[in-house]
Amino acid sequence: MPLLNLPTLTAKPPVGRSEYGRVKVALLPGKGLMDWVRMASGKILAKIQMSVDHNELMKHNKRDDCWVHIFGKVYDVTLYLEFHPGGVPELMRAAGTDATDLFNQYHAWVNYESMLGSCLVGRFTGDLSKLPQPGPPTIEQPQSISAQLNALIMKGKQKEEETYGIGWVVR
């Protein structure tokens, strides 16, 4: 009896690119954005809440204890790691560092305060210049259109802040 000519099934690649060139990873079942929203909604996921200086932030740079600084606040993103669409290694680049520039490079439009609010440890009270730089990209990434637009947006925001001393302009 002849064999049927059936298409070969292939697994979804663990790493791919969005239509704009950003690296995306296949998340495990139950680890999507809405799963994170359901899990984090109305809860405090940070183990402790306190003011954080640079020495304290730098201690939390491991997969099982991962804190990041974004815009003057420190977040314990340990539980969020598996939900990050860029993958755990990409988010670990920022562990124990000032992740503000890295965050803006890829996610300037994201409402991080809403998304990570339950992970807030507290305000950063240390010296940003004493923090290490985030690690290099884990996967070679060409600068996407969205990354280029984000850079322009952030350059404009910085110009407004330098000119007016605020984050917005009254005309």
JOJO-V229379 format. One record per residue. N is the residue number from 0. RES is the residue in one letter. OMEGA is omega in degrees with one decimal (* if undefined). NEAR is the number of other C-alpha atoms within 12 Angstrom. Layout:
n:res:omega:near
N:RES:OMEGA:NEAR
N:RES:OMEGA:NEAR
//
This chain:
n:res:omega:near
0:M:-177.9:3
1:P:177.4:5
2:L:176.8:5
3:L:178.6:7
4:N:-178.3:6
5:L:177.3:7
6:P:178.1:6
7:T:177.3:7
8:L:178.0:6
9:T:179.0:7
10:A:176.3:8
11:K:-178.9:12
12:P:-179.0:12
13:P:179.8:16
14:V:177.3:24
15:G:178.8:21
16:R:174.8:21
17:S:179.1:18
18:E:-179.9:11
19:Y:175.1:18
20:G:179.7:21
21:R:179.3:28
22:V:176.1:30
23:K:175.6:27
24:V:175.3:25
25:A:179.7:24
26:L:176.6:25
27:L:176.0:18
28:P:-179.6:12
29:G:-177.7:15
30:K:178.7:23
31:G:-178.1:22
32:L:-178.0:22
33:M:175.1:15
34:D:177.4:19
35:W:-179.2:30
36:V:179.1:20
37:R:-177.3:16
38:M:-172.5:22
39:A:-173.4:24
40:S:175.4:18
41:G:-178.4:15
42:K:171.4:17
43:I:-176.4:20
44:L:177.3:24
45:A:-177.9:26
46:K:178.1:21
47:I:174.7:18
48:Q:-175.8:20
49:M:169.6:20
50:S:-173.8:21
51:V:174.3:31
52:D:-175.5:30
53:H:179.8:28
54:N:-179.9:21
55:E:-179.3:28
56:L:-177.2:40
57:M:179.3:30
58:K:-172.0:22
59:H:-173.8:29
60:N:-178.8:31
61:K:-177.0:24
62:R:-179.4:25
63:D:178.7:19
64:D:-169.6:25
65:C:176.5:36
66:W:176.1:44
67:V:175.7:53
68:H:174.8:46
69:I:175.7:36
70:F:173.3:23
71:G:178.1:26
72:K:-179.6:33
73:V:-178.4:44
74:Y:172.9:48
75:D:-175.0:42
76:V:-177.9:42
77:T:-178.5:32
78:L:-179.1:27
79:Y:-173.7:38
80:L:-175.9:35
81:E:179.4:29
82:F:-175.2:33
83:H:-176.0:30
84:P:176.7:29
85:G:178.6:33
86:G:-179.7:28
87:V:-178.2:33
88:P:179.5:28
89:E:179.7:32
90:L:178.7:36
91:M:175.4:35
92:R:-174.4:30
93:A:-175.9:40
94:A:177.8:39
95:G:-176.8:40
96:T:170.0:45
97:D:-176.1:37
98:A:-174.5:37
99:T:-178.5:27
100:D:178.8:24
101:L:177.7:30
102:F:-178.8:29
103:N:179.5:28
104:Q:-175.4:26
105:Y:-169.0:32
106:H:-175.7:27
107:A:-177.3:26
108:W:-175.0:17
109:V:175.9:14
110:N:-175.4:13
111:Y:-178.8:25
112:E:176.8:17
113:S:-175.7:16
114:M:-176.2:28
115:L:-176.6:38
116:G:-179.3:28
117:S:-179.2:31
118:C:-175.6:37
119:L:174.1:35
120:V:178.7:34
121:G:179.8:30
122:R:176.2:21
123:F:-177.9:31
124:T:-176.2:21
125:G:-178.4:23
126:D:-178.2:19
127:L:-177.6:27
128:S:-179.9:12
129:K:179.2:17
130:L:175.3:27
131:P:175.4:24
132:Q:174.0:22
133:P:-179.3:26
134:G:179.2:21
135:P:177.9:16
136:P:-179.8:23
137:T:178.6:19
138:I:-180.0:21
139:E:-177.1:15
140:Q:173.1:22
141:P:179.4:16
142:Q:-176.9:19
143:S:175.9:20
144:I:-178.5:18
145:S:177.7:22
146:A:177.6:26
147:Q:177.6:21
148:L:177.4:20
149:N:179.9:24
150:A:177.9:24
151:L:178.3:17
152:I:-177.5:20
153:M:177.2:25
154:K:177.4:19
155:G:178.4:17
156:K:179.6:21
157:Q:179.1:20
158:K:178.5:17
159:E:-179.3:18
160:E:178.5:16
161:E:-176.8:14
162:T:-172.4:14
163:Y:-179.8:14
164:G:179.9:13
165:I:-179.2:13
166:G:179.2:16
167:W:-174.7:15
168:V:173.5:15
169:V:-178.6:10
170:R:*:5
//
